[in-house]
Amino acid sequence: MSSTIDLGIDLGTTNSAIAHYQEGNVVVFKNPINLKETLASVVAFKKDRIIVGDKAREMLQKSSQNVFGLFKRKMGTTETYLKGDSMETLTPIELSSMVLKELKNFNHKEVTTDSVVITIPSAFDTIQSNATKKAGYAAGFKEVVLLQEPIAASLAYANKSNLDISDGKWLVYDLGGGTFDVALTAIDDGELKILDHEGDNYLGGTDFDKAIIDQFIIPELEKLGQFDNLVNDLKLATGKYNRLYYKLIFLAEEAKKMLTTGTVAEIEFEITDDQGKDLEVYLELPRATFEKFIAASIDRTIELIDTIISRNELSQTDLKCILLIGGSTYIPYVREKLKAQYGIEMNTSLDPTTAVVIGAAYYAGIKPKRIKPTTTSTPTNIVPSKDFKLAYERIVRDDSGLLIIAAKRETEGLQYRISRTDGGYDSGMVAMQAQVTLDLPLVANTHNGFLLQIFDAQANPCFQEEIGITQGKFSIDGQPLPNNICLEVDALENQTTFLEPIFKKNDILPLRKVITKQVSQTILKGSDQEIVIKVFEGDIDSIPAANKLIGMISLSGEHLERDLVKGSDVELTLEITESRDLKVAAYFTLTDQEFENTFSSSESNITKVILLAELQSFEANLNQRIKVLEREGNYEVAGRAMSIKADIESLRTTLDAVVEDQTSDDFYILDVKKREIAKQMQSVFNTSFLTKTIEDYYEAKNRTSDWLLDKDAIEADRKAFEDATANEQKLLRDGNITAIKMKMNQLSTISQRIARRTPITNDDIEMTYMMIKFHPFVEQERAQALIEKGDEALISKNHNALISVINDLSKLKSQEGNNDLFKNKGTGLK
Amino acid sequence: MQEHYTSLCQIINQIHGLEAKLSGEQASSATERKFQRIKKSFEEMNLYIYNPIGEDYSETRLDCEASIAGDALTNLKITEVIKPIISVRTGNSNEIIQRAVVIVEGK
């Protein structure tokens, strides 16, 4: 355990912070709830709740009864604050101790919090200093060491920005949100001391924001519209523009920040004037104009510096530098004005909002502890968990979750706090009761983590428990989806289709998803070209025809208000209710048209026309396949294919006999048989063609790999190759022929890309021709004529003519060897 | 983490401003749809955008930084959202990276 204090606190008038020194480094602790490094020095009381920080500051402008800020100015006085709804009075010491207790909660590293260094303004007298110490003790610290803020800032600069403070005098210029302080600092007899100081408790950054509103926005608004009493209407709580006023405060602060880096800030908002005219206000605030607004305030700070300089009989050359602290010193005009006035170095290398606390921690890091370390901080005196019982539902569907805390022990002096781990909710410190019932707000459709802490009278945690509540996602009465739901999309490379998963098996109903697809072929308005949205239930890895069609929207050019161009977006919304009704909506962005349909799970969408078309397609593919198998002598597979063909013919006969308006149940039964046939086809041919497809894949991979060795291959090609082959093992193990073929196409694209960059030799052309001329062709006569031309060109060494012949022959190449079993006209979606 | 998303948050804030400007009675369904698509694209990057307009407000809500307009201090409602809530969701973890900047008023 460390023998030095290590912990430093900047107990500021408007903001406070806490930092820790460890092995030469200082870490500013962040608020675990909102991850900010500073805490607003404001305390609010609401019923039995104590709120410290930003949330209390929100209420400060509205209520003087239960919200208290700026109490640091009253430290050491007898002034007390009366809580509006009770007769209880609070001293500045008590309020400061509440801020200190809150800062202790930032301590996430579980460092000891027995001893602390707390900074005070250089203007604080002995009584004010003692009051600050008392606040520290009231917050549970056993040892409190005070340090003047300018000294802390000087230490921070000395340690973090190599400021040489071995000799000389310098100024610490502290311009914060609401106050200004300046201190003359020096090394005197080897000790860092404040020689003199001045300040103004009513000068700071918030005055600059208000100047932007009063001197710029309001006059501009009065030029743009007609307003009878704009200032009152903005600033009075009952004014009709009071809401806008708070927006303007925000916009003015943003503009001020913008002007720290830019030369012009934009301010945009809307307002309706007294004549009912809507105004879209756009204002440009130049930095030079802003500087005019704040010039008087900055001149005031210079006056105070000059007072110090003359009182101490110094000349400007006696000053080594000016250290800038406080958020308002980010303003370039402040820096420029000081530099122009004093012509000395301006040190701005540290974050001016945390320089004081960093310096306090450095000091704490060298200051030995006087008290004997006794306890560790978090949690200190943990009580047995049986002392508090928690009850809550882990899975809820409401937007809030109920938590009951039952105390099995005395609760006098105890406080609890519960916060959501995403930083969206914090109860504040609340007095503990024998039983507490809380409604915890939940983020929809996700897991919500909470941390419950119970604190003793010294604000040390004595009990804590993590709570997890899942909202919406896993309803206890929600049904899991029994099968995958997929969308059929085109694999254009091989004129087939494949299934893209939309919802996965065991997802909990109801479900909704919006996906964007592209139109894969242009559909002309009024034409009979179609786009078909088919939703299937079943196995993602199987072909679409082997799955159950549960919803389909078929749209032709007749439905369109203008041409649907290839590549334009289709936004599909798919919803499945708990009763498993499927709703499909398709929105075409180009035509701004929406089509939707709801399909009940009890209704089949199968029609005679669809089934017949599918069976015809199966048969055509089988015929082609059987021809190839017989030529290759693979009579066993060909025989099994013949048997399937017989089943198809039988099913077609049955289907032919069914009248068009037959009840959907009959079509459903026929559809089941069709799917069984599709599965059989896939099973028979997959076994037969998978090996060949894998061989083709390896060939494509090796060919591409060879091309990568070519001097014209670039890094992007290598990266594309790595991406294409990344999941090779899984791809081949799954055995999805369509997926393997798509991967082969990717590899071919890479090799073609390299080939296009590589100059072709005459030998390459002749070799390519010799390979292609012996290939089977679909139009044999035409092919023969081309080959004769090619032979002539070969003899005469006319390589241009030979390239032309190669191109023409390529188009006539027979596709017999193509193994795509379920080639079809596609869906029109990709 | 938060620094990493600063630029994206700025883009989202601009989109939010645009959406607020274009919403209301004049808004077409196509415009609203485009905003939904943009949000969906951000969700694919694990960034969730939430507009708390019209919701109840109390000091326990840390997902909003509020300015209170009017007289009321209790029974508050969010009447204007200058910046939306942005959170990053990965698996079971949800982290707010931008708190909403809102104006609240009595109901």
Interface residues (C-beta under 8 A of the other chain):
Chain A: I33 N34 L35 A44 K46 I51 D54 K55 A56 E58 M59 Q61 K62 S63 A237 T238 N242 R243 Y245 Y246 K247 I249 F250 E268 E270 S419 R420 D422 G423 G424 Y425 D426 S427 G428 P441 V443 T446 H447 N448 V514 T516 E571 Y587 T589 D592
Chain B: Q2 G17 K21 A30 R33 Q36 R37 K40 E59 T60 R61 L62 D63 E65 A66 S67 I68 A69 G70 D71 L73 T79 E80 I82 I85 S87 R89 N92 S93 N94 E95 I96 R99 V101 I103 E105
